[in-house]
Amino acid sequence: MDRREFFPDGTVIDEWFYDTRVPALEELGKQYVLTKYNILDDGKLHTEEIQNLIDEAAENGGGVIVVPAGTYLTGALFFKQGVNLYVSEGGMLKGSDDISDYPVIDTRIEGESCKYFAALINVDGVDGFTMCGPGVIDGNGLRSWKAFWLRRSWNNKCTNKDEQRPRLVYISNSKNVIVADLKLQNSHFWTNHIYKSNHVKYLNCRIFSPASPVKAPSTDAIDIDVCTDVLVKNCYLEVNDDSIVLKGGKGPWADTAPENGSNERIIVEDCEYGFCHGCLTCGSESVHNRNIIVRRIKVKEGHNLLWLKMRPDTPQHYEYITVEDIEGKITSFININPWTQFYDLKDRKDIPLSYADHITMRNCNCECMTYFNVMPDEKQYVLSDFTFENLSIKARHSKYHEDIVHNMILKNVAVTEANDNE
Protein backbone atom coordinates (compact mmCIF):
# COMPACT_ATOMS: atom_id res chain seq x y z
CA MET A 1 0.00 0.00 0.00
CA ASP A 2 1.30 3.41 -0.94
CA ARG A 3 1.15 5.52 2.22
CA ARG A 4 3.06 8.45 0.84
CA GLU A 5 2.22 11.78 2.39
CA PHE A 6 3.59 15.16 1.52
CA PHE A 7 4.91 18.25 3.19
CA PRO A 8 3.06 21.46 2.32
CA ASP A 9 5.39 22.27 -0.60
CA GLY A 10 4.80 18.83 -2.16
CA THR A 11 7.97 17.14 -0.89
CA VAL A 12 7.42 13.50 0.11
CA ILE A 13 7.54 12.84 3.85
CA ASP A 14 10.47 10.53 4.52
CA GLU A 15 9.97 7.06 6.01
CA TRP A 16 11.99 8.18 9.04
CA PHE A 17 8.93 10.03 10.33
CA TYR A 18 6.91 6.79 10.53
CA ASP A 19 9.38 4.83 12.66
CA THR A 20 8.27 5.53 16.24
CA ARG A 21 9.76 2.53 17.97
CA VAL A 22 11.48 3.30 21.28
CA PRO A 23 14.60 1.24 22.07
CA ALA A 24 14.37 -1.04 25.10
CA LEU A 25 16.81 -0.55 27.96
CA GLU A 26 18.63 -3.72 26.96
CA GLU A 27 19.40 -2.22 23.54
CA LEU A 28 21.20 0.83 24.92
CA GLY A 29 24.46 -0.87 25.86
CA LYS A 30 26.20 -1.61 29.13
CA GLN A 31 24.13 -0.41 32.07
CA TYR A 32 25.69 1.97 34.57
CA VAL A 33 23.16 2.00 37.43
CA LEU A 34 23.71 4.97 39.74
CA THR A 35 23.31 3.07 42.99
CA LYS A 36 25.95 0.52 42.00
CA TYR A 37 28.46 3.37 41.95
CA ASN A 38 27.48 4.73 45.37
CA ILE A 39 25.31 7.48 43.89
CA LEU A 40 22.40 7.34 46.30
CA ASP A 41 18.97 8.80 46.99
CA ASP A 42 20.34 10.76 49.95
CA GLY A 43 19.52 14.40 49.21
CA LYS A 44 23.14 15.20 48.40
CA LEU A 45 24.36 16.76 45.16
CA HIS A 46 25.97 14.12 42.92
CA THR A 47 27.01 16.13 39.86
CA GLU A 48 30.67 15.14 39.90
CA GLU A 49 29.98 11.44 40.52
CA ILE A 50 27.39 11.19 37.73
CA GLN A 51 29.62 13.09 35.29
CA ASN A 52 32.51 10.76 36.14
CA LEU A 53 30.22 7.83 35.35
CA ILE A 54 29.27 9.36 31.98
CA ASP A 55 32.96 9.88 31.20
CA GLU A 56 33.81 6.31 32.23
CA ALA A 57 31.08 4.92 30.00
CA ALA A 58 32.31 7.00 27.05
CA GLU A 59 35.90 5.84 27.55
CA ASN A 60 34.76 2.22 27.61
CA GLY A 61 32.76 2.19 24.40
CA GLY A 62 29.49 3.68 25.57
CA GLY A 63 26.42 2.42 27.36
CA VAL A 64 23.53 3.83 29.33
CA ILE A 65 23.33 5.72 32.61
CA VAL A 66 20.42 4.20 34.53
CA VAL A 67 18.56 6.23 37.14
CA PRO A 68 16.82 3.68 39.40
CA ALA A 69 13.86 4.34 41.71
CA GLY A 70 14.52 7.28 44.01
CA THR A 71 15.46 10.93 43.63
CA TYR A 72 19.00 11.88 42.59
CA LEU A 73 20.11 15.50 42.79
CA THR A 74 22.56 16.92 40.26
CA GLY A 75 23.78 20.01 38.50
CA ALA A 76 24.71 20.24 34.81
CA LEU A 77 25.60 16.96 33.09
CA PHE A 78 27.36 16.63 29.72
CA PHE A 79 26.62 13.47 27.74
CA LYS A 80 29.13 12.15 25.25
CA GLN A 81 29.13 10.00 22.13
CA GLY A 82 27.74 6.54 22.81
CA VAL A 83 26.34 7.31 26.27
CA ASN A 84 22.55 7.23 26.71
CA LEU A 85 20.23 7.97 29.62
CA TYR A 86 17.40 5.86 31.06
CA VAL A 87 15.20 6.91 33.97
CA SER A 88 13.40 3.97 35.55
CA GLU A 89 9.88 3.80 36.92
CA GLY A 90 9.86 5.67 40.22
CA GLY A 91 13.16 7.33 39.38
CA MET A 92 13.80 11.06 39.26
CA LEU A 93 16.84 12.98 38.11
CA LYS A 94 16.37 16.30 39.87
CA GLY A 95 18.18 19.51 39.03
CA SER A 96 19.86 21.71 41.58
CA ASP A 97 18.15 25.04 42.27
CA ASP A 98 21.53 26.76 42.74
CA ILE A 99 22.71 28.47 39.55
CA SER A 100 26.35 27.95 40.55
CA ASP A 101 25.85 24.24 39.78
CA TYR A 102 25.48 25.14 36.08
CA PRO A 103 28.74 26.42 34.53
CA VAL A 104 28.83 29.29 32.05
CA ILE A 105 29.66 27.91 28.59
CA ASP A 106 29.52 28.89 24.93
CA THR A 107 25.93 28.12 24.02
CA ARG A 108 22.85 29.42 22.25
CA ILE A 109 19.98 31.30 23.88
CA GLU A 110 17.15 33.53 22.62
CA GLY A 111 18.36 33.58 19.03
CA GLU A 112 21.95 34.43 19.87
CA SER A 113 25.17 32.46 20.21
CA CYS A 114 26.75 33.63 23.44
CA LYS A 115 28.00 32.64 26.86
CA TYR A 116 25.24 31.48 29.15
CA PHE A 117 24.55 28.80 31.72
CA ALA A 118 24.57 25.14 30.76
CA ALA A 119 21.37 23.12 30.91
CA LEU A 120 20.72 20.26 33.29
CA ILE A 121 21.11 17.74 30.43
CA ASN A 122 23.59 18.80 27.71
CA VAL A 123 24.20 16.84 24.50
CA ASP A 124 26.55 18.32 21.91
CA GLY A 125 28.04 16.84 18.75
CA VAL A 126 26.55 13.40 19.27
CA ASP A 127 25.21 10.92 16.71
CA GLY A 128 22.69 8.46 18.13
CA PHE A 129 21.69 9.69 21.61
CA THR A 130 18.67 8.15 23.36
CA MET A 131 17.08 9.51 26.53
CA CYS A 132 14.07 7.51 27.63
CA GLY A 133 12.26 5.59 30.35
CA PRO A 134 9.07 5.96 32.39
CA GLY A 135 10.70 8.17 35.03
CA VAL A 136 11.04 11.91 35.61
CA ILE A 137 13.59 14.61 34.87
CA ASP A 138 12.66 17.52 37.13
CA GLY A 139 14.26 20.94 36.87
CA ASN A 140 13.32 21.98 40.43
CA GLY A 141 12.70 25.51 39.17
CA LEU A 142 10.47 27.01 41.87
CA ARG A 143 13.23 29.06 43.50
CA SER A 144 14.20 30.78 40.24
CA TRP A 145 10.56 31.39 39.24
CA LYS A 146 9.98 33.27 42.48
CA ALA A 147 13.22 35.19 42.03
CA PHE A 148 12.27 36.15 38.47
CA TRP A 149 8.91 37.61 39.45
CA LEU A 150 10.46 39.41 42.40
CA ARG A 151 13.05 40.98 40.10
CA ARG A 152 10.33 41.85 37.57
CA SER A 153 8.35 43.63 40.30
CA TRP A 154 11.43 45.78 40.96
CA ASN A 155 12.37 46.25 37.27
CA ASN A 156 9.55 45.54 34.84
CA LYS A 157 12.00 45.68 31.92
CA CYS A 158 14.19 42.83 33.13
CA THR A 159 14.78 40.13 30.53
CA ASN A 160 14.98 36.36 30.78
CA LYS A 161 18.76 36.61 30.97
CA ASP A 162 18.65 39.03 33.91
CA GLU A 163 17.47 36.27 36.23
CA GLN A 164 20.09 33.58 35.66
CA ARG A 165 18.50 30.16 35.26
CA PRO A 166 19.27 26.99 33.32
CA ARG A 167 17.29 25.11 30.71
CA LEU A 168 16.28 21.52 31.38
CA VAL A 169 17.57 19.89 28.15
CA TYR A 170 19.88 21.35 25.51
CA ILE A 171 20.72 19.26 22.43
CA SER A 172 23.07 20.87 19.90
CA ASN A 173 24.96 19.89 16.74
CA SER A 174 23.59 16.36 17.04
CA LYS A 175 21.60 13.87 14.97
CA ASN A 176 19.57 10.70 15.36
CA VAL A 177 18.24 11.62 18.79
CA ILE A 178 15.29 10.01 20.58
CA VAL A 179 13.65 11.44 23.70
CA ALA A 180 10.82 9.14 24.72
CA ASP A 181 8.33 8.24 27.46
CA LEU A 182 9.77 10.67 30.01
CA LYS A 183 8.15 13.26 32.21
CA LEU A 184 10.13 16.47 31.65
CA GLN A 185 8.96 19.05 34.14
CA ASN A 186 9.50 22.14 36.27
CA SER A 187 12.32 23.62 34.24
CA HIS A 188 13.85 26.88 35.44
CA PHE A 189 13.78 28.24 31.88
CA TRP A 190 13.11 26.63 28.46
CA THR A 191 12.30 22.95 28.96
CA ASN A 192 13.80 21.51 25.76
CA HIS A 193 16.04 23.38 23.33
CA ILE A 194 17.42 21.72 20.21
CA TYR A 195 19.88 23.68 18.08
CA LYS A 196 21.52 22.89 14.72
CA SER A 197 20.42 19.27 14.99
CA ASN A 198 18.61 16.88 12.67
CA HIS A 199 16.51 13.75 12.92
CA VAL A 200 15.28 14.36 16.44
CA LYS A 201 12.21 12.61 17.86
CA TYR A 202 10.16 13.40 20.97
CA LEU A 203 7.81 10.47 21.56
CA ASN A 204 5.20 9.88 24.27
CA CYS A 205 6.60 12.52 26.63
CA ARG A 206 4.79 14.62 29.21
CA ILE A 207 6.24 18.13 29.28
CA PHE A 208 4.95 20.30 32.10
CA SER A 209 5.48 23.55 33.97
CA PRO A 210 2.89 25.32 36.13
CA ALA A 211 0.93 28.48 35.37
CA SER A 212 -0.10 28.73 39.03
CA PRO A 213 0.23 29.32 41.92
CA VAL A 214 3.71 30.50 40.85
CA LYS A 215 4.04 31.01 37.10
CA ALA A 216 7.04 29.27 35.56
CA PRO A 217 8.29 32.07 33.25
CA SER A 218 9.45 31.24 29.70
CA THR A 219 9.38 27.49 30.20
CA ASP A 220 8.67 26.67 26.53
CA ALA A 221 8.03 22.97 25.95
CA ILE A 222 10.25 22.48 22.88
CA ASP A 223 12.30 25.21 21.19
CA ILE A 224 13.40 24.12 17.71
CA ASP A 225 16.30 26.32 16.59
CA VAL A 226 17.95 25.87 13.14
CA CYS A 227 16.92 22.22 12.87
CA THR A 228 15.71 19.84 10.17
CA ASP A 229 13.64 16.67 10.38
CA VAL A 230 12.02 16.83 13.81
CA LEU A 231 9.06 14.73 14.97
CA VAL A 232 6.99 15.42 18.10
CA LYS A 233 4.39 12.69 18.52
CA ASN A 234 1.98 11.49 21.23
CA CYS A 235 3.16 14.08 23.73
CA TYR A 236 1.28 16.03 26.39
CA LEU A 237 2.38 19.67 26.48
CA GLU A 238 1.41 22.06 29.26
CA VAL A 239 3.71 24.97 30.01
CA ASN A 240 3.58 28.57 31.11
CA ASP A 241 4.70 29.89 27.72
CA ASP A 242 4.73 28.56 24.16
CA SER A 243 4.61 24.83 23.50
CA ILE A 244 6.26 24.24 20.12
CA VAL A 245 8.42 27.21 19.18
CA LEU A 246 10.40 27.66 15.96
CA LYS A 247 13.46 29.82 16.47
CA GLY A 248 16.53 30.56 14.39
CA GLY A 249 17.99 33.99 15.07
CA LYS A 250 17.12 37.63 15.54
CA GLY A 251 18.46 41.03 14.57
CA PRO A 252 18.65 43.28 11.48
CA TRP A 253 21.02 40.96 9.60
CA ALA A 254 20.04 37.67 11.23
CA ASP A 255 19.49 35.99 7.86
CA THR A 256 23.18 36.37 6.95
CA ALA A 257 24.78 35.14 10.19
CA PRO A 258 26.20 31.58 9.91
CA GLU A 259 25.00 30.62 13.40
CA ASN A 260 21.40 31.27 12.36
CA GLY A 261 19.21 29.54 9.82
CA SER A 262 16.06 27.67 8.86
CA ASN A 263 13.81 25.10 10.45
CA GLU A 264 12.55 22.64 7.87
CA ARG A 265 10.50 19.44 7.84
CA ILE A 266 8.97 19.61 11.29
CA ILE A 267 5.94 17.45 12.20
CA VAL A 268 3.93 17.73 15.42
CA GLU A 269 1.14 15.17 15.56
CA ASP A 270 -1.25 13.26 17.83
CA CYS A 271 -0.46 15.49 20.80
CA GLU A 272 -2.59 17.00 23.53
CA TYR A 273 -2.14 20.51 24.84
CA GLY A 274 -2.97 21.77 28.28
CA PHE A 275 -2.44 25.45 29.01
CA CYS A 276 0.09 27.29 26.86
CA HIS A 277 0.58 30.68 25.23
CA GLY A 278 1.12 29.29 21.73
CA CYS A 279 0.48 25.83 20.29
CA LEU A 280 2.73 26.52 17.31
CA THR A 281 4.73 29.73 17.50
CA CYS A 282 7.06 31.11 14.85
CA GLY A 283 9.28 33.54 16.75
CA SER A 284 10.07 35.57 18.59
CA GLU A 285 13.61 34.81 17.37
CA SER A 286 13.05 33.23 13.97
CA VAL A 287 14.39 33.76 10.45
CA HIS A 288 12.96 31.07 8.16
CA ASN A 289 10.52 28.19 8.71
CA ARG A 290 9.41 25.91 5.88
CA ASN A 291 7.45 22.67 5.62
CA ILE A 292 5.87 22.62 9.05
CA ILE A 293 2.92 20.34 9.88
CA VAL A 294 0.83 20.36 13.06
CA ARG A 295 -1.98 17.80 12.92
CA ARG A 296 -4.41 15.70 14.94
CA ILE A 297 -4.17 17.88 18.02
CA LYS A 298 -6.51 18.37 20.98
CA VAL A 299 -6.27 21.66 22.86
CA LYS A 300 -7.72 21.93 26.36
CA GLU A 301 -6.75 25.54 26.86
CA GLY A 302 -4.37 27.83 25.04
CA HIS A 303 -3.92 31.43 23.99
CA ASN A 304 -2.97 30.97 20.29
CA LEU A 305 -3.31 28.02 17.93
CA LEU A 306 -1.02 29.45 15.22
CA TRP A 307 1.06 32.44 16.26
CA LEU A 308 3.34 34.22 13.81
CA LYS A 309 5.40 36.76 15.71
CA MET A 310 6.61 39.41 13.27
CA ARG A 311 9.67 41.25 14.55
CA PRO A 312 10.26 44.72 13.09
CA ASP A 313 14.03 44.30 13.54
CA THR A 314 14.43 40.88 11.86
CA PRO A 315 13.93 39.66 8.26
CA GLN A 316 11.58 36.67 8.53
CA HIS A 317 9.98 34.21 6.14
CA TYR A 318 7.35 31.74 7.35
CA GLU A 319 6.18 29.50 4.50
CA TYR A 320 4.43 26.22 3.78
CA ILE A 321 2.89 25.73 7.19
CA THR A 322 -0.15 23.45 7.63
CA VAL A 323 -2.28 23.20 10.77
CA GLU A 324 -5.00 20.56 10.44
CA ASP A 325 -7.38 18.30 12.32
CA ILE A 326 -7.53 20.39 15.48
CA GLU A 327 -10.17 20.28 18.21
CA GLY A 328 -10.45 22.37 21.34
CA LYS A 329 -10.62 25.74 23.02
CA ILE A 330 -8.28 28.57 22.20
CA THR A 331 -8.14 32.33 22.68
CA SER A 332 -7.00 33.21 19.10
CA PHE A 333 -7.37 30.79 16.21
CA ILE A 334 -4.63 32.65 14.32
CA ASN A 335 -2.50 35.52 15.62
CA ILE A 336 -0.27 37.59 13.32
CA ASN A 337 0.92 40.88 14.77
CA PRO A 338 4.11 42.91 15.15
CA TRP A 339 6.27 41.59 17.99
CA THR A 340 8.24 44.41 19.56
CA GLN A 341 9.43 43.02 22.89
CA PHE A 342 13.09 43.98 23.36
CA TYR A 343 13.57 44.59 19.63
CA ASP A 344 16.55 46.59 18.39
CA LEU A 345 17.25 47.77 14.84
CA LYS A 346 20.79 48.68 15.94
CA ASP A 347 22.27 50.88 13.21
CA ARG A 348 20.00 49.61 10.41
CA LYS A 349 17.93 52.49 9.03
CA ASP A 350 15.13 50.58 7.29
CA ILE A 351 12.74 48.00 8.68
CA PRO A 352 13.52 44.63 6.99
CA LEU A 353 10.53 43.32 5.08
CA SER A 354 9.18 39.91 6.15
CA TYR A 355 6.82 37.40 4.56
CA ALA A 356 4.30 34.73 5.55
CA ASP A 357 2.86 32.64 2.73
CA HIS A 358 1.34 29.28 1.88
CA ILE A 359 -0.30 28.97 5.29
CA THR A 360 -3.07 26.34 5.46
CA MET A 361 -5.51 25.76 8.32
CA ARG A 362 -8.08 23.03 7.72
CA ASN A 363 -10.37 20.47 9.32
CA CYS A 364 -10.58 22.36 12.61
CA ASN A 365 -13.41 22.47 15.13
CA CYS A 366 -12.57 25.14 17.68
CA GLU A 367 -14.10 27.50 20.20
CA CYS A 368 -12.19 30.71 20.57
CA MET A 369 -12.33 34.27 21.77
CA THR A 370 -10.97 35.71 18.49
CA TYR A 371 -11.05 33.99 15.11
CA PHE A 372 -8.81 36.20 12.98
CA ASN A 373 -6.39 38.18 15.13
CA VAL A 374 -4.34 39.56 12.27
CA MET A 375 -3.00 43.09 11.94
CA PRO A 376 -2.02 44.36 8.48
CA ASP A 377 1.32 46.19 8.27
CA GLU A 378 2.78 45.95 4.78
CA LYS A 379 5.62 48.27 5.69
CA GLN A 380 6.85 45.42 7.86
CA TYR A 381 5.41 42.17 6.44
CA VAL A 382 3.42 40.77 3.51
CA LEU A 383 0.86 37.98 3.93
CA SER A 384 -0.13 35.87 0.93
CA ASP A 385 -1.54 32.54 -0.21
CA PHE A 386 -3.50 31.50 2.85
CA THR A 387 -6.05 28.66 2.65
CA PHE A 388 -8.75 28.11 5.28
CA GLU A 389 -10.74 24.95 4.61
CA ASN A 390 -13.37 22.90 6.46
CA LEU A 391 -13.40 25.08 9.55
CA SER A 392 -16.11 25.09 12.18
CA ILE A 393 -15.35 28.02 14.47
CA LYS A 394 -17.36 29.52 17.29
CA ALA A 395 -15.88 32.86 18.34
CA ARG A 396 -16.90 35.87 20.40
CA HIS A 397 -15.01 38.03 17.91
CA SER A 398 -15.71 36.48 14.53
CA LYS A 399 -14.75 39.32 12.20
CA TYR A 400 -12.55 38.53 9.24
CA HIS A 401 -10.84 41.04 6.93
CA GLU A 402 -10.31 39.51 3.50
CA ASP A 403 -8.05 42.27 2.18
CA ILE A 404 -5.34 41.63 4.77
CA VAL A 405 -4.04 38.56 2.90
CA HIS A 406 -3.18 38.49 -0.80
CA ASN A 407 -4.89 35.47 -2.37
CA MET A 408 -6.91 34.26 0.60
CA ILE A 409 -8.83 31.06 -0.23
CA LEU A 410 -11.85 30.04 1.86
CA LYS A 411 -13.51 26.64 1.41
CA ASN A 412 -16.37 25.47 3.59
CA VAL A 413 -15.61 27.85 6.45
CA ALA A 414 -18.34 28.32 9.06
CA VAL A 415 -17.69 30.95 11.70
CA THR A 416 -20.48 31.62 14.20
CA GLU A 417 -20.50 34.33 16.78
CA ALA A 418 -20.70 33.24 20.40
CA ASN A 419 -22.26 35.52 22.98
CA ASP A 420 -20.59 36.55 26.23
CA ASN A 421 -22.57 34.01 28.22
CA GLU A 422 -21.15 31.01 26.39
N, C-alpha and C positions, 0 to 999 in steps of 0.2 A: 504494500500500500504506500502510495506517495503521500507523505505527511509534510511536504515542504511548506514552510511558511516564510513570510517575507518581512523584512524591515520596511519602515515607511517609504524609503526611496527605491524599493524594489529589489534590494539585495537579499539573497537567500539567507535565512537564519541557519547558522552552522549547527551541525549535530552536537557539538559540545554543549549547547544550551539544554539539550534533552537528557543528558546524563546527570542524574541527581542522586546517584548512589553515594552514601557516606561510608568511608572506610571503617572497618571494625578496629578496635584497639589492637588486636593481634596482628593487624597488617601494618602497624606504624613503627615496627622495629623493636629493638630491645627496650624493655620497660624500666624506667628509672623512677621508682615509687618514692615520693618524698620521705615517708616515714622510715624507709629502710636506710636512709642516709641521715638519720637523726634530725630531720626537719619535722617538727612536731606542731600539733594544734595546742600551743601553749601561750598564745597572746603575744609572743615576741616577734620582732621583725627578723625575717629570714632572707633578706635580699641577697646578701653575699653568698649564703649557702646554696640558694636555688640557682644563682648565676653560675657558681662553680660547677653545679651539676649539669647545667646546659653546656658549659664549656667542655666538661669531661665527655659528655655524649657526643659532641661534635668532633672531638679529637679521636674518638673511638668508632667513627663510622656512622654516627647518627643514632636515632632512636626516638623515644617519646618520654617526656616528663609527665608523670602521672600524679595528679592531685587526688588523694584518697578522701574518704569521708572526713569531715572536720573543716576547720577554718584556718587558713594559712596566710599570715600577713607578710606583705612584701612591698618594696618600692619598685622602681623601674627594672624590667627584665629585657634582655636583648637576645632574641633567638637567632640561631645560626643555621647554615645550610645542613639539612638532614635531620634537624631536631624539631619534633612536633610537640604538641601539648594536648593532654587529655584530662578533663575534669570529671571525676566519677560522680555517681549518684550520691548526694549528701555532702559533696565536696565543694568548698568555696576557696578561690584564690582572691584574697581581699587586699585592695590597695591601701597603702599608707595615706593618712590625711595630712602628712607633713611634707610640704613642697621641697624641702631639702633632701628628700629621698628620691628625687627625680632630677638627674643632672641636666645642666644646660648643654644642648648639642646643636649641631647644624641640622635644621629640620625644615619643615614647611608648615605654615599656619596662616589662615585667613588670606589665601591667595598670594602669599609672599614666601620666598625662601630666605630664611633668617635663622638666628640663634633663638631657641626657645626650649622649654622643658620637654624632656622625653616623656613618652606615654608610659602607662603601666606595662603593656605588652608592645614590644617593638620588633618589627621584622623588616629587614632591609637587605636587598640584593639576594633574595632567596628564590630558588626554583623548586616548588613542590612542598609547600608548608601546609600542614593540616592542624587545625585547632578545633577540637570537638569534644563531645561527651554530654551527659545529661546534667552536669553540675553548673556552678555559678561563677562568673567573674564579676566581682563587685568593686566599683571604684571607691566607695566609702567617701562620697563627695560632700556630705552635709556641712562639714566645717567650712569648706571653701564657698559653698552656696551662700551661707549666712554672711561670710566675710564680703562677698561680692555685693550683696544688697546693702550691707552697712556702708561700704565704700560708695556705692551709687547714691545713697541718701545724703552723703557728704559732698559728692561731686557727681552731678547727674550726667556729666559728659565722659565719665570714665569708660574705657573700652574693655573688651574681653582680656586684653593683654595686661591691663593695669592690675587686675587681681590674678596673680600667678597661680595657675592650676593646670594639671596634666590632663591629657586625653586618656581614654581607656585603652584603645587599640590603635596603633599606627603601623600600616603596612606600606612600604615604599619600594620602588624599583624591583618589584617581585612579580612572579607569574606562577600560574597553576596553584592557586591558593584555595583552600576550602575551610570555611568557618561554619560549623554545623551543630545544631541541637542545643546549643548553650543558652544560658540566661546571661545576658550582658547588661549590667544595670548600674545605676547610681554613679555615673561618671562625673568627675569634677567639671569637665568641659566636653568637647565633642566625644561621642561614644565610640564611633568607628571612623577612621580616616584612612582612605587608601589613595596613594599618590604614585603617579607614573608606573602603574602596574597593569597587568593584563591577565585575563582568564582567572577571575576571582569570583567565587561563589559563596553566598550567604544562604544557608539552607536550614529551615525549621528552627530559627533562633527566636528568642523573646528578648527584645531590646526595650529597656524601660528606664525612664527617669521621671520623678514626680513633678506635677504642676502645683501641688499643695501638700501639706501646709507651708512648706518652704519650696519656692520655685527653684528648679535646677536650671540655671541660666545657660543658654547656648549648648545644650546637651544633644545636638543633632544625632539622629540614629545612625545614618551612614552618609559620610561626605565622600563623594567620588570626584577625584581631582586629577585631571589629565590621565584618564584611564580608558582602556578599550576592553570590550568583551567582559561584561560584569552581569551576573545573574543574582537577583534577590528573590527567593521563592519560599513560600509557606512560612513567612515570618510574621510575628506580631510586633508592631511598632507603636510605642507610646512614649513620647518624650516632650519635654517642655521647650521645644523649638521645632525646627523642620525635620521631617523624617528622612526622605531621600533627597539629598542636595547635590546638584551638579556644580562643581567649582572648576577653577582652571587658571585663575589669575585676575588681577585688577590693576588699574592705572591707565594713564593716557596712551601708553605704548605697550600695553600688556600683550597684544597679539604678535609682537615681534620678539619678545623675550624668550630665550631657549628653555627656561625653566617652566614656562606656561604652555598651554596647549588645549587640545580638544578632548572631549569625552564622546566616544562613539560606541555603538552597539551595546546598549544598556537595556536589560529587561528586568522589570519588577512585576511579579505575577503571583496570584493566589495568596495574597497577604491580607492581613487585617490590621486596621489602624485604630488605635485608641486616640486620645487627645494628641494633637500636634498643631503646629502653626502652618506647615505646608506639607501636603502629601507628596507632591513632586515639585521641587523648587529649583529653578535655574537662577543661580546667583546666591549671595550677592557678589561673590568674586568668581565670575565666569566669563570666558571668552567665546567658546564655540562648543555647541552640543548638537550632535547629529545622530539620527537613528536611535531614538529613545522610545521604548514601549512600556506603558504601565497598564496592566490588564487584570481583569477578574479580581477586583479589590472590593472589600467591604470597609466602610468608614463609619465608626461609631460617633466620632466627634472630631472636627478639625476646622481650622480657619480657612484654608485654601486648598482646593483640589489640584489645580494647576496654577503655579505662581511663577510668572516671569518677571524677575526683578531687573529693571533697566537702569543701569548706572550711567549718569551723565558724564562720568570721567573715564569710561572704559568702552572700547569698541567691542560689541557683542554680536553674535549671530546664533540664534536658536532656530534649528530647522529640522524638519522631518521628525516630529514628535507626535506620538499617538497615545491617547488615553481612552481606554475602552472597557466596557463591561464593568461599570462601577455602580455600587449601591451604597446609600447611606445619607448621613446628615453632614452638612458642611456650611461654613459661613459664606464663602465666595466660590462659585463653581469655577470661574476663571478670573485671575487677578493679574493685570498687566498695568503697571504704573512706574513712574520714575522712582528710583531707589537712591536716596541722597544721604543715607547715614554714613558719616565719616568720609564722604567722598572728597577727592582732591585732584583738581586738574593740573596741579603743579605749574609748570611754566608753559603748558599748552594753551594756545589762545582760542582755538575752536573746540566745540563740543563734538567728539567723534560720533559719527552716525552709526546706529545699530539696526539690526534686522531680526524679525521673527517671522518665519514663513513655513508653509506646509505643516500646519498644526491641525490635527484631527482629534475631535472628541465625539465618541459615538457609543451607542448602546448603554446609556447611563440613565439611572432612575434615582434622582437625588432630591432631597429637600435642602433648601439653602436660604440664607438671608438675602444674598445678592447673586443674581444669575450672571450678569455681564459687567464685572468690575474692571473696566478697561478705559484708560485715559488716553486720548489721542495727543501726540506730541511729535509731529513729523520733523521738527528741528532736531530731535534727539533719536527717534527710532521710527522705522517703517514696518507696518504689519501687513502681511499679504498671504493669500492662498490658505485661508482657514476653511475647514469643513466641519460642520456640526450635523450629526446624523443620528436618527433614532434616539432622540432625547426626550425624556419625560421629567420635567423640572417643575417643582413647586417652590416659588420664591416670594418673599415679601417685597423685594424690589426686582421686578421682572423686566424692566426696560432694557431694550437692546438698540444699539445705534449702528445701523448697517454701514454707514459711510466711514466708520473708523478703520475698517479692514478692506484693503484692495482685494477684490475677488473673494468675497465671502459666500460660501455655498451652504445652504440650509436644506436638509432633507428630512422630512418627517420629524420636525421639532415641535414639541408641545410644551409651552411654558405657561403655567397658570399662577395667578397671583394669590398668595396666602394672606390671610388677614392677621392682625397682631395677636389674636387670641389662639392661633394655631401653634 
